């Protein structure tokens, strides 16, 4: 049995590309947002707050990205998974940093989670679109992924 695991994760340059692309998409949609990019372990790599974005959106963006890294699911998929389980619905939403609405998406390379993008400030659909744009930009050059 091997004691070590090799795992790929995005680096700072990929995270910066994601923030830049997300901000450009938000601008084209006419929304002001906060964008957070985390590595596969949920550690913040890059963050941006557009002028005028709500202050609370900064923490929400970071928590959306963290939720994706922690569970591997986009945040918009959570509610449908828990909506019919009353105890879970009312209990799990009290979990610190867990967000169960749109705006957090995974960054994957060859099916492997390497990071996540979280966006907050627009509607959940706008946040999701902006995050997806950022995630796509993060891996345009997948040579920016590193193994840790």
VMD Tcl script that builds the backbone (N, CA, C; Angstrom):
set m [mol new atoms 444]
animate dup $m
set s [atomselect $m all]
$s set {name element resname resid chain x y z} {
  {N N UNK 1 A 0.841 -1.172 0.000}
  {CA C UNK 1 A 0.000 0.000 0.000}
  {C C UNK 1 A 0.894 1.245 0.000}
  {N N UNK 2 A 0.563 2.199 -0.867}
  {CA C UNK 2 A 1.347 3.426 -0.948}
  {C C UNK 2 A 0.870 4.421 0.113}
  {N N UNK 3 A 1.802 5.049 0.789}
  {CA C UNK 3 A 1.471 5.996 1.844}
  {C C UNK 3 A 1.253 7.410 1.331}
  {N N UNK 4 A 1.663 7.680 0.110}
  {CA C UNK 4 A 1.545 9.030 -0.447}
  {C C UNK 4 A 0.564 9.055 -1.602}
  {N N UNK 5 A -0.110 10.185 -1.747}
  {CA C UNK 5 A -1.043 10.383 -2.855}
  {C C UNK 5 A -0.599 11.606 -3.632}
  {N N UNK 6 A -0.455 11.461 -4.933}
  {CA C UNK 6 A -0.170 12.608 -5.789}
  {C C UNK 6 A -1.493 13.195 -6.242}
  {N N UNK 7 A -1.643 14.494 -6.067}
  {CA C UNK 7 A -2.887 15.148 -6.440}
  {C C UNK 7 A -2.578 16.455 -7.151}
  {N N UNK 8 A -3.254 16.703 -8.255}
  {CA C UNK 8 A -3.063 17.949 -8.983}
  {C C UNK 8 A -3.943 19.039 -8.403}
  {N N UNK 9 A -3.459 20.258 -8.463}
  {CA C UNK 9 A -4.222 21.415 -8.002}
  {C C UNK 9 A -3.849 22.611 -8.865}
  {N N UNK 10 A -4.766 23.555 -8.972}
  {CA C UNK 10 A -4.439 24.746 -9.741}
  {C C UNK 10 A -3.491 25.623 -8.937}
  {N N UNK 11 A -2.746 26.424 -9.651}
  {CA C UNK 11 A -1.827 27.364 -9.028}
  {C C UNK 11 A -2.348 28.784 -9.123}
  {N N UNK 12 A -1.535 29.702 -8.637}
  {CA C UNK 12 A -1.929 31.101 -8.561}
  {C C UNK 12 A -2.223 31.690 -9.940}
  {N N UNK 13 A -1.429 31.365 -10.937}
  {CA C UNK 13 A -1.647 31.938 -12.272}
  {C C UNK 13 A -2.999 31.503 -12.849}
  {N N UNK 14 A -3.337 30.241 -12.692}
  {CA C UNK 14 A -4.639 29.755 -13.159}
  {C C UNK 14 A -5.763 30.437 -12.388}
  {N N UNK 15 A -5.556 30.621 -11.086}
  {CA C UNK 15 A -6.560 31.287 -10.253}
  {C C UNK 15 A -6.750 32.736 -10.687}
  {N N UNK 16 A -5.656 33.409 -10.982}
  {CA C UNK 16 A -5.732 34.792 -11.450}
  {C C UNK 16 A -6.463 34.869 -12.792}
  {N N UNK 17 A -6.197 33.918 -13.678}
  {CA C UNK 17 A -6.906 33.873 -14.960}
  {C C UNK 17 A -8.407 33.707 -14.738}
  {N N UNK 18 A -8.760 32.883 -13.760}
  {CA C UNK 18 A -10.178 32.664 -13.454}
  {C C UNK 18 A -10.838 33.945 -12.963}
  {N N UNK 19 A -10.173 34.663 -12.074}
  {CA C UNK 19 A -10.728 35.927 -11.569}
  {C C UNK 19 A -10.897 36.918 -12.711}
  {N N UNK 20 A -9.881 37.060 -13.540}
  {CA C UNK 20 A -9.954 38.013 -14.657}
  {C C UNK 20 A -11.107 37.682 -15.606}
  {N N UNK 21 A -11.253 36.407 -15.955}
  {CA C UNK 21 A -12.320 36.000 -16.872}
  {C C UNK 21 A -13.697 36.175 -16.230}
  {N N UNK 22 A -13.789 35.862 -14.945}
  {CA C UNK 22 A -15.063 36.017 -14.250}
  {C C UNK 22 A -15.473 37.483 -14.186}
  {N N UNK 23 A -14.540 38.354 -13.884}
  {CA C UNK 23 A -14.840 39.789 -13.829}
  {C C UNK 23 A -15.261 40.304 -15.203}
  {N N UNK 24 A -14.597 39.845 -16.243}
  {CA C UNK 24 A -14.970 40.252 -17.602}
  {C C UNK 24 A -16.392 39.794 -17.926}
  {N N UNK 25 A -16.741 38.566 -17.543}
  {CA C UNK 25 A -18.095 38.050 -17.793}
  {C C UNK 25 A -19.128 38.824 -16.981}
  {N N UNK 26 A -18.821 39.103 -15.730}
  {CA C UNK 26 A -19.743 39.875 -14.889}
  {C C UNK 26 A -19.973 41.260 -15.493}
  {N N UNK 27 A -18.920 41.874 -15.978}
  {CA C UNK 27 A -19.032 43.185 -16.606}
  {C C UNK 27 A -19.946 43.119 -17.826}
  {N N UNK 28 A -19.789 42.064 -18.629}
  {CA C UNK 28 A -20.633 41.922 -19.824}
  {C C UNK 28 A -22.096 41.684 -19.447}
  {N N UNK 29 A -22.342 41.082 -18.279}
  {CA C UNK 29 A -23.712 40.856 -17.817}
  {C C UNK 29 A -24.281 42.057 -17.074}
  {N N UNK 30 A -23.419 43.017 -16.759}
  {CA C UNK 30 A -23.869 44.210 -16.038}
  {C C UNK 30 A -24.081 43.987 -14.552}
  {N N UNK 31 A -23.337 43.047 -13.964}
  {CA C UNK 31 A -23.439 42.794 -12.524}
  {C C UNK 31 A -22.077 43.033 -11.871}
  {N N UNK 32 A -22.114 43.392 -10.606}
  {CA C UNK 32 A -20.871 43.549 -9.846}
  {C C UNK 32 A -20.807 42.424 -8.824}
  {N N UNK 33 A -19.672 41.747 -8.795}
  {CA C UNK 33 A -19.550 40.539 -7.991}
  {C C UNK 33 A -18.212 40.480 -7.268}
  {N N UNK 34 A -18.143 39.523 -6.376}
  {CA C UNK 34 A -16.894 39.100 -5.767}
  {C C UNK 34 A -16.578 37.717 -6.328}
  {N N UNK 35 A -15.302 37.459 -6.566}
  {CA C UNK 35 A -14.869 36.190 -7.133}
  {C C UNK 35 A -13.776 35.616 -6.243}
  {N N UNK 36 A -13.926 34.351 -5.896}
  {CA C UNK 36 A -12.916 33.659 -5.097}
  {C C UNK 36 A -12.526 32.366 -5.804}
  {N N UNK 37 A -11.233 32.077 -5.810}
  {CA C UNK 37 A -10.730 30.847 -6.405}
  {C C UNK 37 A -9.909 30.118 -5.351}
  {N N UNK 38 A -10.224 28.839 -5.167}
  {CA C UNK 38 A -9.505 28.018 -4.198}
  {C C UNK 38 A -8.836 26.840 -4.890}
  {N N UNK 39 A -7.820 26.291 -4.226}
  {CA C UNK 39 A -7.209 25.073 -4.739}
  {C C UNK 39 A -8.056 23.871 -4.328}
  {N N UNK 40 A -7.613 22.694 -4.653}
  {CA C UNK 40 A -8.413 21.484 -4.403}
  {C C UNK 40 A -8.687 21.252 -2.925}
  {N N UNK 41 A -7.860 21.833 -2.049}
  {CA C UNK 41 A -8.048 21.678 -0.611}
  {C C UNK 41 A -8.897 22.791 -0.008}
  {N N UNK 42 A -9.343 23.729 -0.835}
  {CA C UNK 42 A -10.188 24.812 -0.349}
  {C C UNK 42 A -9.442 26.031 0.134}
  {N N UNK 43 A -8.128 26.074 -0.098}
  {CA C UNK 43 A -7.331 27.236 0.306}
  {C C UNK 43 A -7.467 28.349 -0.728}
  {N N UNK 44 A -7.729 29.556 -0.264}
  {CA C UNK 44 A -7.912 30.700 -1.153}
  {C C UNK 44 A -6.621 31.009 -1.902}
  {N N UNK 45 A -6.717 31.081 -3.227}
  {CA C UNK 45 A -5.580 31.424 -4.079}
  {C C UNK 45 A -5.697 32.828 -4.641}
  {N N UNK 46 A -6.908 33.205 -5.036}
  {CA C UNK 46 A -7.107 34.525 -5.648}
  {C C UNK 46 A -8.505 35.012 -5.312}
  {N N UNK 47 A -8.611 36.320 -5.199}
  {CA C UNK 47 A -9.882 36.930 -4.822}
  {C C UNK 47 A -9.962 38.306 -5.462}
  {N N UNK 48 A -11.163 38.658 -5.902}
  {CA C UNK 48 A -11.394 39.998 -6.427}
  {C C UNK 48 A -12.782 40.479 -6.055}
  {N N UNK 49 A -12.864 41.752 -5.704}
  {CA C UNK 49 A -14.159 42.372 -5.405}
  {C C UNK 49 A -14.308 43.568 -6.338}
  {N N UNK 50 A -15.275 43.472 -7.243}
  {CA C UNK 50 A -15.523 44.563 -8.168}
  {C C UNK 50 A -16.054 45.775 -7.393}
  {N N UNK 51 A -15.751 46.956 -7.884}
  {CA C UNK 51 A -16.256 48.176 -7.258}
  {C C UNK 51 A -17.771 48.101 -7.137}
  {N N UNK 52 A -18.265 48.343 -5.935}
  {CA C UNK 52 A -19.701 48.343 -5.704}
  {C C UNK 52 A -20.295 47.009 -5.318}
  {N N UNK 53 A -19.510 45.930 -5.332}
  {CA C UNK 53 A -20.041 44.627 -4.930}
  {C C UNK 53 A -20.330 44.642 -3.429}
  {N N UNK 54 A -21.430 44.038 -3.013}
  {CA C UNK 54 A -21.761 44.025 -1.586}
  {C C UNK 54 A -20.655 43.379 -0.753}
  {N N UNK 55 A -20.402 43.938 0.411}
  {CA C UNK 55 A -19.345 43.417 1.277}
  {C C UNK 55 A -19.576 41.956 1.654}
  {N N UNK 56 A -20.798 41.595 1.982}
  {CA C UNK 56 A -21.086 40.230 2.377}
  {C C UNK 56 A -20.840 39.239 1.236}
  {N N UNK 57 A -20.911 39.721 0.010}
  {CA C UNK 57 A -20.667 38.842 -1.137}
  {C C UNK 57 A -19.252 38.287 -1.139}
  {N N UNK 58 A -18.324 39.000 -0.534}
  {CA C UNK 58 A -16.946 38.511 -0.481}
  {C C UNK 58 A -16.840 37.196 0.268}
  {N N UNK 59 A -17.446 37.126 1.434}
  {CA C UNK 59 A -17.405 35.886 2.207}
  {C C UNK 59 A -18.229 34.799 1.535}
  {N N UNK 60 A -19.370 35.174 0.951}
  {CA C UNK 60 A -20.185 34.177 0.249}
  {C C UNK 60 A -19.431 33.563 -0.927}
  {N N UNK 61 A -18.719 34.369 -1.686}
  {CA C UNK 61 A -17.945 33.853 -2.819}
  {C C UNK 61 A -16.896 32.857 -2.328}
  {N N UNK 62 A -16.208 33.208 -1.251}
  {CA C UNK 62 A -15.195 32.310 -0.708}
  {C C UNK 62 A -15.833 31.020 -0.193}
  {N N UNK 63 A -16.978 31.135 0.468}
  {CA C UNK 63 A -17.649 29.952 0.995}
  {C C UNK 63 A -18.207 29.067 -0.117}
  {N N UNK 64 A -18.657 29.666 -1.204}
  {CA C UNK 64 A -19.134 28.869 -2.336}
  {C C UNK 64 A -17.984 28.049 -2.918}
  {N N UNK 65 A -16.839 28.676 -3.114}
  {CA C UNK 65 A -15.682 27.949 -3.643}
  {C C UNK 65 A -15.252 26.855 -2.673}
  {N N UNK 66 A -15.239 27.168 -1.385}
  {CA C UNK 66 A -14.856 26.196 -0.366}
  {C C UNK 66 A -15.821 25.007 -0.354}
  {N N UNK 67 A -17.112 25.265 -0.451}
  {CA C UNK 67 A -18.115 24.200 -0.478}
  {C C UNK 67 A -17.829 23.221 -1.613}
  {N N UNK 68 A -17.520 23.754 -2.781}
  {CA C UNK 68 A -17.226 22.893 -3.936}
  {C C UNK 68 A -15.973 22.062 -3.680}
  {N N UNK 69 A -14.926 22.695 -3.164}
  {CA C UNK 69 A -13.691 21.958 -2.894}
  {C C UNK 69 A -13.908 20.885 -1.830}
  {N N UNK 70 A -14.726 21.191 -0.835}
  {CA C UNK 70 A -14.953 20.263 0.270}
  {C C UNK 70 A -15.780 19.048 -0.138}
  {N N UNK 71 A -16.710 19.236 -1.066}
  {CA C UNK 71 A -17.620 18.142 -1.423}
  {C C UNK 71 A -17.529 17.705 -2.885}
  {N N UNK 72 A -16.949 18.526 -3.748}
  {CA C UNK 72 A -16.829 18.171 -5.155}
  {C C UNK 72 A -18.069 18.433 -5.988}
  {N N UNK 73 A -19.094 19.022 -5.375}
  {CA C UNK 73 A -20.346 19.310 -6.084}
  {C C UNK 73 A -20.495 20.798 -6.338}
  {N N UNK 74 A -21.017 21.178 -7.495}
  {CA C UNK 74 A -21.372 22.589 -7.683}
  {C C UNK 74 A -22.430 22.974 -6.645}
  {N N UNK 75 A -22.391 24.199 -6.182}
  {CA C UNK 75 A -23.324 24.602 -5.128}
  {C C UNK 75 A -24.777 24.565 -5.583}
  {N N UNK 76 A -25.038 24.776 -6.880}
  {CA C UNK 76 A -26.426 24.770 -7.350}
  {C C UNK 76 A -27.062 23.382 -7.304}
  {N N UNK 77 A -26.281 22.328 -7.124}
  {CA C UNK 77 A -26.829 20.974 -7.057}
  {C C UNK 77 A -27.256 20.582 -5.643}
  {N N UNK 78 A -26.831 21.336 -4.651}
  {CA C UNK 78 A -27.094 20.954 -3.263}
  {C C UNK 78 A -28.574 20.932 -2.899}
  {N N UNK 79 A -29.301 21.972 -3.212}
  {CA C UNK 79 A -30.674 22.068 -2.722}
  {C C UNK 79 A -31.519 20.885 -3.171}
  {N N UNK 80 A -31.414 20.500 -4.434}
  {CA C UNK 80 A -32.206 19.361 -4.915}
  {C C UNK 80 A -31.837 18.058 -4.213}
  {N N UNK 81 A -30.612 17.950 -3.737}
  {CA C UNK 81 A -30.193 16.751 -3.021}
  {C C UNK 81 A -30.780 16.669 -1.613}
  {N N UNK 82 A -31.052 17.821 -1.005}
  {CA C UNK 82 A -31.478 17.821 0.393}
  {C C UNK 82 A -32.917 18.280 0.622}
  {N N UNK 83 A -33.580 18.797 -0.393}
  {CA C UNK 83 A -34.891 19.428 -0.201}
  {C C UNK 83 A -35.968 18.497 0.344}
  {N N UNK 84 A -35.887 17.207 0.063}
  {CA C UNK 84 A -36.915 16.273 0.521}
  {C C UNK 84 A -36.554 15.564 1.825}
  {N N UNK 85 A -35.425 15.897 2.389}
  {CA C UNK 85 A -34.999 15.309 3.661}
  {C C UNK 85 A -34.993 16.412 4.708}
  {N N UNK 86 A -36.122 16.571 5.374}
  {CA C UNK 86 A -36.343 17.695 6.279}
  {C C UNK 86 A -35.245 17.851 7.321}
  {N N UNK 87 A -34.892 16.788 7.998}
  {CA C UNK 87 A -33.864 16.891 9.041}
  {C C UNK 87 A -32.531 17.342 8.455}
  {N N UNK 88 A -32.165 16.767 7.326}
  {CA C UNK 88 A -30.918 17.152 6.671}
  {C C UNK 88 A -30.985 18.593 6.184}
  {N N UNK 89 A -32.103 18.960 5.573}
  {CA C UNK 89 A -32.269 20.318 5.062}
  {C C UNK 89 A -32.091 21.352 6.167}
  {N N UNK 90 A -32.694 21.108 7.310}
  {CA C UNK 90 A -32.621 22.086 8.390}
  {C C UNK 90 A -31.337 21.976 9.200}
  {N N UNK 91 A -30.694 20.824 9.155}
  {CA C UNK 91 A -29.469 20.648 9.925}
  {C C UNK 91 A -28.208 21.018 9.175}
  {N N UNK 92 A -28.083 20.546 7.939}
  {CA C UNK 92 A -26.825 20.732 7.212}
  {C C UNK 92 A -26.579 22.196 6.849}
  {N N UNK 93 A -27.648 22.956 6.677}
  {CA C UNK 93 A -27.445 24.358 6.308}
  {C C UNK 93 A -26.830 25.163 7.451}
  {N N UNK 94 A -26.742 24.585 8.617}
  {CA C UNK 94 A -26.063 25.235 9.740}
  {C C UNK 94 A -24.566 24.923 9.744}
  {N N UNK 95 A -24.123 24.105 8.803}
  {CA C UNK 95 A -22.713 23.764 8.694}
  {C C UNK 95 A -21.932 24.991 8.233}
  {N N UNK 96 A -20.918 25.334 9.006}
  {CA C UNK 96 A -20.120 26.512 8.683}
  {C C UNK 96 A -19.531 26.411 7.279}
  {N N UNK 97 A -19.646 27.469 6.523}
  {CA C UNK 97 A -19.079 27.644 5.185}
  {C C UNK 97 A -19.818 26.884 4.075}
  {N N UNK 98 A -20.859 26.120 4.404}
  {CA C UNK 98 A -21.617 25.393 3.392}
  {C C UNK 98 A -22.623 26.328 2.739}
  {N N UNK 99 A -22.623 26.370 1.408}
  {CA C UNK 99 A -23.570 27.170 0.646}
  {C C UNK 99 A -24.336 26.223 -0.272}
  {N N UNK 100 A -25.688 26.343 -0.272}
  {CA C UNK 100 A -26.518 25.398 -1.021}
  {C C UNK 100 A -27.294 26.085 -2.150}
  {N N UNK 101 A -26.748 27.158 -2.694}
  {CA C UNK 101 A -27.359 27.810 -3.853}
  {C C UNK 101 A -26.257 28.191 -4.835}
  {N N UNK 102 A -26.645 28.514 -6.056}
  {CA C UNK 102 A -25.727 28.668 -7.167}
  {C C UNK 102 A -24.630 29.704 -7.005}
  {N N UNK 103 A -23.535 29.452 -7.712}
  {CA C UNK 103 A -22.423 30.379 -7.761}
  {C C UNK 103 A -21.078 29.749 -7.454}
  {N N UNK 104 A -21.062 28.475 -7.083}
  {CA C UNK 104 A -19.806 27.763 -6.847}
  {C C UNK 104 A -19.694 26.607 -7.813}
  {N N UNK 105 A -18.591 26.553 -8.546}
  {CA C UNK 105 A -18.406 25.491 -9.540}
  {C C UNK 105 A -17.002 24.901 -9.430}
  {N N UNK 106 A -16.874 23.635 -9.797}
  {CA C UNK 106 A -15.557 23.003 -9.732}
  {C C UNK 106 A -14.679 23.398 -10.915}
  {N N UNK 107 A -13.388 23.296 -10.699}
  {CA C UNK 107 A -12.401 23.369 -11.770}
  {C C UNK 107 A -11.843 21.958 -11.874}
  {N N UNK 108 A -12.013 21.340 -13.034}
  {CA C UNK 108 A -11.559 19.961 -13.197}
  {C C UNK 108 A -10.624 19.832 -14.386}
  {N N UNK 109 A -9.716 18.896 -14.285}
  {CA C UNK 109 A -8.825 18.522 -15.383}
  {C C UNK 109 A -8.899 17.010 -15.489}
  {N N UNK 110 A -9.293 16.526 -16.654}
  {CA C UNK 110 A -9.437 15.081 -16.894}
  {C C UNK 110 A -10.296 14.421 -15.824}
  {N N UNK 111 A -11.383 15.096 -15.444}
  {CA C UNK 111 A -12.316 14.559 -14.477}
  {C C UNK 111 A -11.887 14.671 -13.020}
  {N N UNK 112 A -10.725 15.249 -12.765}
  {CA C UNK 112 A -10.216 15.389 -11.398}
  {C C UNK 112 A -10.427 16.814 -10.900}
  {N N UNK 113 A -10.966 16.942 -9.700}
  {CA C UNK 113 A -11.144 18.249 -9.086}
  {C C UNK 113 A -9.779 18.829 -8.757}
  {N N UNK 114 A -9.485 20.020 -9.289}
  {CA C UNK 114 A -8.198 20.675 -9.025}
  {C C UNK 114 A -8.374 22.034 -8.360}
  {N N UNK 115 A -9.621 22.461 -8.196}
  {CA C UNK 115 A -9.900 23.744 -7.574}
  {C C UNK 115 A -11.370 24.079 -7.724}
  {N N UNK 116 A -11.722 25.315 -7.347}
  {CA C UNK 116 A -13.110 25.746 -7.451}
  {C C UNK 116 A -13.175 27.259 -7.544}
  {N N UNK 117 A -14.263 27.733 -8.151}
  {CA C UNK 117 A -14.522 29.164 -8.281}
  {C C UNK 117 A -15.856 29.462 -7.619}
  {N N UNK 118 A -15.879 30.494 -6.787}
  {CA C UNK 118 A -17.103 30.954 -6.162}
  {C C UNK 118 A -17.355 32.403 -6.527}
  {N N UNK 119 A -18.606 32.718 -6.833}
  {CA C UNK 119 A -18.991 34.076 -7.234}
  {C C UNK 119 A -20.246 34.465 -6.470}
  {N N UNK 120 A -20.288 35.712 -6.011}
  {CA C UNK 120 A -21.477 36.224 -5.332}
  {C C UNK 120 A -21.639 37.705 -5.637}
  {N N UNK 121 A -22.886 38.118 -5.786}
  {CA C UNK 121 A -23.188 39.520 -6.038}
  {C C UNK 121 A -24.350 39.713 -6.992}
  {N N UNK 122 A -24.570 38.755 -7.867}
  {CA C UNK 122 A -25.695 38.813 -8.790}
  {C C UNK 122 A -26.767 37.832 -8.349}
  {N N UNK 123 A -27.657 37.476 -9.271}
  {CA C UNK 123 A -28.617 36.407 -8.979}
  {C C UNK 123 A -27.842 35.097 -8.937}
  {N N UNK 124 A -28.468 34.043 -8.430}
  {CA C UNK 124 A -27.744 32.775 -8.390}
  {C C UNK 124 A -27.384 32.296 -9.791}
  {N N UNK 125 A -28.241 32.557 -10.753}
  {CA C UNK 125 A -27.937 32.159 -12.135}
  {C C UNK 125 A -26.794 32.989 -12.704}
  {N N UNK 126 A -26.795 34.295 -12.457}
  {CA C UNK 126 A -25.680 35.133 -12.901}
  {C C UNK 126 A -24.383 34.705 -12.240}
  {N N UNK 127 A -24.445 34.456 -10.939}
  {CA C UNK 127 A -23.251 34.008 -10.221}
  {C C UNK 127 A -22.714 32.711 -10.819}
  {N N UNK 128 A -23.613 31.807 -11.133}
  {CA C UNK 128 A -23.198 30.522 -11.716}
  {C C UNK 128 A -22.547 30.726 -13.090}
  {N N UNK 129 A -23.148 31.530 -13.927}
  {CA C UNK 129 A -22.573 31.780 -15.257}
  {C C UNK 129 A -21.188 32.406 -15.156}
  {N N UNK 130 A -21.044 33.364 -14.264}
  {CA C UNK 130 A -19.757 34.040 -14.082}
  {C C UNK 130 A -18.720 33.052 -13.551}
  {N N UNK 131 A -19.110 32.224 -12.587}
  {CA C UNK 131 A -18.191 31.230 -12.034}
  {C C UNK 131 A -17.775 30.212 -13.092}
  {N N UNK 132 A -18.710 29.766 -13.911}
  {CA C UNK 132 A -18.382 28.810 -14.969}
  {C C UNK 132 A -17.390 29.398 -15.959}
  {N N UNK 133 A -17.541 30.677 -16.272}
  {CA C UNK 133 A -16.599 31.349 -17.163}
  {C C UNK 133 A -15.208 31.378 -16.524}
  {N N UNK 134 A -15.167 31.687 -15.246}
  {CA C UNK 134 A -13.889 31.694 -14.532}
  {C C UNK 134 A -13.243 30.323 -14.487}
  {N N UNK 135 A -14.038 29.302 -14.213}
  {CA C UNK 135 A -13.502 27.941 -14.138}
  {C C UNK 135 A -12.927 27.501 -15.479}
  {N N UNK 136 A -13.608 27.844 -16.566}
  {CA C UNK 136 A -13.106 27.488 -17.891}
  {C C UNK 136 A -11.771 28.176 -18.168}
  {N N UNK 137 A -11.647 29.426 -17.766}
  {CA C UNK 137 A -10.406 30.168 -17.992}
  {C C UNK 137 A -9.255 29.613 -17.161}
  {N N UNK 138 A -9.571 29.075 -15.998}
  {CA C UNK 138 A -8.525 28.549 -15.110}
  {C C UNK 138 A -7.782 27.387 -15.742}
  {N N UNK 139 A -8.467 26.623 -16.578}
  {CA C UNK 139 A -7.840 25.414 -17.124}
  {C C UNK 139 A -7.577 25.488 -18.618}
  {N N UNK 140 A -7.689 26.658 -19.200}
  {CA C UNK 140 A -7.397 26.762 -20.639}
  {C C UNK 140 A -6.015 26.225 -20.942}
  {N N UNK 141 A -5.078 26.504 -20.064}
  {CA C UNK 141 A -3.737 25.956 -20.186}
  {C C UNK 141 A -3.530 25.059 -18.975}
  {N N UNK 142 A -3.913 23.798 -19.100}
  {CA C UNK 142 A -3.875 22.908 -17.927}
  {C C UNK 142 A -2.450 22.605 -17.473}
  {N N UNK 143 A -1.453 23.104 -18.182}
  {CA C UNK 143 A -0.091 22.958 -17.698}
  {C C UNK 143 A 0.129 23.815 -16.460}
  {N N UNK 144 A -0.847 24.695 -16.157}
  {CA C UNK 144 A -0.735 25.532 -14.965}
  {C C UNK 144 A -1.145 24.743 -13.711}
  {N N UNK 145 A -1.655 23.544 -13.886}
  {CA C UNK 145 A -1.955 22.702 -12.716}
  {C C UNK 145 A -0.643 22.182 -12.174}
  {N N UNK 146 A -0.573 21.995 -10.878}
  {CA C UNK 146 A 0.638 21.453 -10.281}
  {C C UNK 146 A 0.269 20.262 -9.407}
  {N N UNK 147 A 1.214 19.388 -9.183}
  {CA C UNK 147 A 0.997 18.248 -8.319}
  {C C UNK 147 A 1.558 18.559 -6.944}
  {N N UNK 148 A 0.743 18.273 -5.929}
  {CA C UNK 148 A 1.194 18.512 -4.547}
  {C C UNK 148 A 1.205 17.210 -3.775}
}
mol reanalyze $m
mol bondsrecalc $m
mol representation Tube
mol addrep $m
